[in-house]
Amino acid sequence: MSAEHGFQPKIIGIICNWCCYGGADLCGVSRFQYPPHIRLIRVMCSARVDMFHVLRAFSNGQDGVFIGGCHLCDCHYVTNGNFTAFSMVQVFRKILKLIGIYPERLRIEWVSAGEGIRFANFMNEYSEELLKLGPVGKSEGMDGKTLALKLEAVKKLIPYIKLVLTQRLHVPVMTEEAYHEFFSSREFDRLFDELIADKLAISLITSLLREKSLSTGEIADSLGLSPSEVARHMIGSSRQGLVRYDVNSKCYNLA
């Protein structure tokens, strides 16, 4: 992870109207300095940030996406939408890591309307971190086609992932401590692997097979999986009628 000569990270910030946008405005009025290559989009609540928005930003070549909202338990809406945003980010960061993208590219921060200096300090620190990471995809060792394929595989699962978030990854107690405890727990890791990781691996494999027939070893090399993991996914996918095995070529094809 190193900065490329002349590289300037492209950053999209999606921030809530009531707190973080006010902090950004105060930052400007107070003439606090932060990098000019950051573009801000205002939404009414951080909960309005959808996984599709984050995915589209990375698909369009943004090197970083940050979400800014009110401090937890200080949301301007009774639904406490910032908890929803926090949950989404924790899941999406694990997805990014799973497909080989640095999860640090996605950040969420809480900034009140009176914290202009906090906003400036965060943006400067975040920009420096992205500068060290380098361009999205290229720094992770992917060409544009591979990056697009992996992001497209995630896109297909987003409706399902959103359902999992509300039904199986729901934290019953809406406190900062409860949310941090759950999303850093082994139980969350277990549920993520059980409910999301396996389905994402299958989505990635079928996306690869849409391009051409591949052997177990070729799939494993392309996705950074072990041959035994690929074989397990292929057995399940074959039973579901998603893929078929060609005995002559010893390759898998889409059914």
C-alpha positions as CSV (number, residue, x, y, z in Angstrom):
1,M,0.0,0.0,0.0
2,S,1.9,3.1,-1.2
3,A,1.0,6.4,-2.8
4,E,1.6,6.7,-6.5
5,H,3.4,9.7,-7.8
6,G,0.9,12.4,-8.7
7,F,-2.0,10.4,-7.4
8,Q,-5.0,12.3,-5.9
9,P,-7.7,10.2,-4.4
10,K,-11.2,10.7,-5.6
11,I,-13.6,10.9,-2.7
12,I,-17.4,11.0,-2.4
13,G,-18.9,12.1,0.9
14,I,-22.6,11.4,1.5
15,I,-23.6,13.4,4.6
16,C,-26.8,14.1,6.5
17,N,-28.5,17.5,6.3
18,W,-28.9,18.2,10.0
19,C,-25.4,17.5,11.5
20,C,-22.6,16.6,9.2
21,Y,-23.6,19.1,6.5
22,G,-23.8,21.8,9.1
23,G,-20.3,20.8,10.3
24,A,-19.0,20.9,6.7
25,D,-20.6,24.3,6.3
26,L,-19.0,25.6,9.5
27,C,-15.7,24.2,8.3
28,G,-15.9,26.4,5.2
29,V,-17.1,29.5,7.0
30,S,-14.3,29.1,9.5
31,R,-11.8,28.6,6.6
32,F,-10.5,25.3,8.0
33,Q,-8.5,23.6,5.2
34,Y,-9.2,20.2,3.8
35,P,-8.4,18.6,0.4
36,P,-10.2,20.0,-2.7
37,H,-10.7,16.6,-4.4
38,I,-13.7,15.7,-2.1
39,R,-17.2,15.9,-3.4
40,L,-20.1,16.2,-0.9
41,I,-23.7,15.0,-1.5
42,R,-26.3,16.1,1.0
43,V,-29.1,13.7,2.1
44,M,-31.7,14.2,4.8
45,C,-30.4,11.3,6.9
46,S,-27.4,9.0,6.8
47,A,-29.9,6.1,6.7
48,R,-30.8,7.2,3.2
49,V,-27.4,6.0,2.0
50,D,-28.0,2.7,0.2
51,M,-25.5,0.0,-0.6
52,F,-26.2,0.7,-4.3
53,H,-24.9,4.2,-3.8
54,V,-21.7,3.0,-2.3
55,L,-21.3,0.3,-5.0
56,R,-22.0,2.8,-7.8
57,A,-19.3,5.2,-6.4
58,F,-16.6,2.5,-6.4
59,S,-17.8,1.3,-9.9
60,N,-17.3,4.8,-11.2
61,G,-13.7,4.9,-10.0
62,Q,-14.1,6.7,-6.6
63,D,-11.2,5.7,-4.4
64,G,-13.1,6.4,-1.2
65,V,-16.6,6.8,0.1
66,F,-17.4,8.3,3.5
67,I,-20.8,8.6,5.2
68,G,-21.3,11.4,7.7
69,G,-24.2,11.6,10.1
70,C,-25.3,12.8,13.5
71,H,-23.7,11.3,16.6
72,L,-25.3,8.0,17.6
73,C,-28.4,8.5,19.8
74,D,-28.5,12.1,18.6
75,C,-30.4,11.5,15.3
76,H,-33.0,14.2,14.3
77,Y,-35.5,11.4,13.5
78,V,-37.2,9.1,15.9
79,T,-36.0,6.1,13.8
80,N,-32.4,6.8,14.7
81,G,-31.3,6.4,11.1
82,N,-27.6,6.6,11.9
83,F,-27.8,3.2,13.5
84,T,-29.0,1.9,10.2
85,A,-26.1,3.5,8.4
86,F,-23.7,2.1,10.9
87,S,-25.0,-1.4,10.4
88,M,-24.8,-1.1,6.6
89,V,-21.2,0.1,6.7
90,Q,-20.0,-2.7,9.0
91,V,-21.5,-5.3,6.6
92,F,-20.3,-3.6,3.4
93,R,-16.7,-3.3,4.8
94,K,-16.6,-7.0,5.3
95,I,-17.9,-7.5,1.8
96,L,-15.2,-5.2,0.4
97,K,-12.5,-7.2,2.2
98,L,-14.0,-10.5,0.9
99,I,-13.7,-9.4,-2.7
100,G,-10.2,-8.1,-2.2
101,I,-10.8,-4.3,-1.8
102,Y,-9.4,-2.5,1.1
103,P,-12.3,-2.0,3.6
104,E,-10.7,1.3,4.8
105,R,-11.9,2.9,1.6
106,L,-15.4,3.0,3.2
107,R,-15.7,5.1,6.3
108,I,-18.5,6.4,8.5
109,E,-18.1,9.3,10.9
110,W,-20.3,11.3,13.3
111,V,-20.0,15.1,13.1
112,S,-22.3,17.6,14.7
113,A,-23.2,21.0,13.2
114,G,-20.8,22.7,15.6
115,E,-17.8,20.5,14.9
116,G,-16.3,22.2,11.8
117,I,-12.8,21.5,13.0
118,R,-13.6,17.8,13.5
119,F,-14.9,17.6,10.0
120,A,-11.7,19.2,8.6
121,N,-9.4,17.0,10.7
122,F,-11.3,13.8,9.6
123,M,-11.2,14.7,5.9
124,N,-7.5,15.5,6.0
125,E,-6.8,12.2,7.8
126,Y,-9.0,10.2,5.5
127,S,-7.5,11.7,2.4
128,E,-4.0,10.9,3.6
129,E,-5.1,7.3,4.3
130,L,-6.5,6.9,0.7
131,L,-3.3,8.5,-0.7
132,K,-1.3,5.7,0.9
133,L,-3.8,3.1,-0.3
134,G,-3.6,4.3,-3.9
135,P,-6.2,3.9,-6.8
136,V,-9.1,1.6,-6.2
137,G,-8.6,-1.8,-7.8
138,K,-5.1,-1.1,-9.1
139,S,-3.6,-1.0,-5.7
140,E,-5.4,-4.2,-4.8
141,G,-3.8,-5.9,-7.8
142,M,-6.9,-5.9,-10.0
143,D,-7.4,-4.7,-13.5
144,G,-10.5,-2.8,-14.4
145,K,-12.3,-5.8,-15.7
146,T,-11.8,-7.9,-12.6
147,L,-12.9,-5.0,-10.4
148,A,-16.0,-4.5,-12.4
149,L,-16.8,-8.3,-12.3
150,K,-16.5,-8.4,-8.5
151,L,-18.6,-5.3,-7.9
152,E,-21.3,-6.6,-10.3
153,A,-21.4,-9.9,-8.3
154,V,-22.0,-7.9,-5.2
155,K,-24.7,-5.8,-6.9
156,K,-26.7,-8.9,-7.6
157,L,-26.9,-9.8,-3.9
158,I,-27.7,-6.4,-2.5
159,P,-31.5,-6.9,-2.2
160,Y,-30.8,-10.2,-0.3
161,I,-28.1,-8.6,1.9
162,K,-30.5,-5.7,2.8
163,L,-33.1,-8.3,3.9
164,V,-30.5,-10.2,6.0
165,L,-29.5,-6.9,7.6
166,T,-33.1,-6.2,8.8
167,Q,-34.0,-9.8,9.7
168,R,-30.9,-11.6,10.9
169,L,-28.3,-8.9,11.7
170,H,-30.7,-6.7,13.6
171,V,-29.5,-5.4,17.0
172,P,-32.5,-5.3,19.4
173,V,-31.0,-2.7,21.8
174,M,-30.4,0.6,20.1
175,T,-27.4,1.9,22.0
176,E,-23.8,2.7,20.8
177,E,-22.4,0.0,23.1
178,A,-24.7,-2.7,21.9
179,Y,-24.0,-2.0,18.2
180,H,-20.2,-1.9,18.6
181,E,-20.3,-5.0,20.7
182,F,-22.4,-7.0,18.2
183,F,-20.5,-5.9,15.0
184,S,-17.2,-6.8,16.6
185,S,-18.3,-10.1,17.9
186,R,-17.7,-13.7,16.7
187,E,-21.4,-14.1,16.4
188,F,-21.6,-11.4,13.7
189,D,-18.6,-13.1,11.9
190,R,-20.4,-16.4,12.1
191,L,-23.7,-15.0,10.7
192,F,-21.9,-13.1,8.0
193,D,-20.1,-16.2,6.8
194,E,-23.2,-18.3,7.0
195,L,-25.6,-15.8,5.4
196,I,-23.6,-13.7,3.0
197,A,-20.0,-15.0,2.4
198,D,-21.0,-18.2,0.8
199,K,-23.7,-16.6,-1.4
200,L,-21.2,-14.0,-2.5
201,A,-18.6,-16.6,-3.4
202,I,-21.2,-18.4,-5.6
203,S,-22.2,-15.0,-7.2
204,L,-18.5,-14.4,-8.0
205,I,-18.1,-17.9,-9.5
206,T,-21.1,-17.6,-11.7
207,S,-19.9,-14.2,-12.9
208,L,-16.6,-15.8,-13.9
209,L,-18.3,-18.7,-15.6
210,R,-20.4,-16.2,-17.6
211,E,-17.2,-15.2,-19.3
212,K,-15.9,-18.7,-20.1
213,S,-15.6,-22.3,-18.8
214,L,-13.2,-22.7,-16.0
215,S,-11.6,-25.5,-14.0
216,T,-11.7,-25.7,-10.2
217,G,-8.1,-24.6,-10.0
218,E,-8.7,-21.6,-12.3
219,I,-11.6,-20.4,-10.3
220,A,-9.6,-20.8,-7.1
221,D,-6.7,-18.7,-8.5
222,S,-9.1,-16.0,-9.8
223,L,-10.9,-15.5,-6.6
224,G,-8.2,-16.3,-4.0
225,L,-10.2,-19.3,-2.7
226,S,-8.9,-22.8,-1.9
227,P,-9.7,-25.6,-4.4
228,S,-11.7,-27.3,-1.6
229,E,-13.8,-24.2,-1.1
230,V,-14.5,-23.9,-4.8
231,A,-15.4,-27.6,-5.0
232,R,-17.9,-27.2,-2.1
233,H,-19.6,-24.3,-3.8
234,M,-19.7,-26.2,-7.1
235,I,-21.3,-29.2,-5.6
236,G,-24.1,-27.1,-4.0
237,S,-24.5,-25.0,-7.2
238,S,-24.7,-28.2,-9.3
239,R,-27.5,-29.6,-7.1
240,Q,-29.4,-26.3,-7.6
241,G,-28.9,-26.5,-11.3
242,L,-26.8,-23.3,-11.6
243,V,-23.7,-25.0,-13.1
244,R,-22.7,-28.2,-14.8
245,Y,-19.4,-30.1,-15.0
246,D,-18.0,-31.0,-18.4
247,V,-16.2,-34.3,-18.0
248,N,-14.2,-33.9,-21.2
249,S,-12.8,-30.5,-20.6
250,K,-12.8,-30.9,-16.8
251,C,-14.4,-27.5,-16.5
252,Y,-17.5,-26.0,-15.1
253,N,-20.1,-24.1,-17.2
254,L,-23.2,-22.2,-16.4
255,A,-26.2,-24.5,-16.7
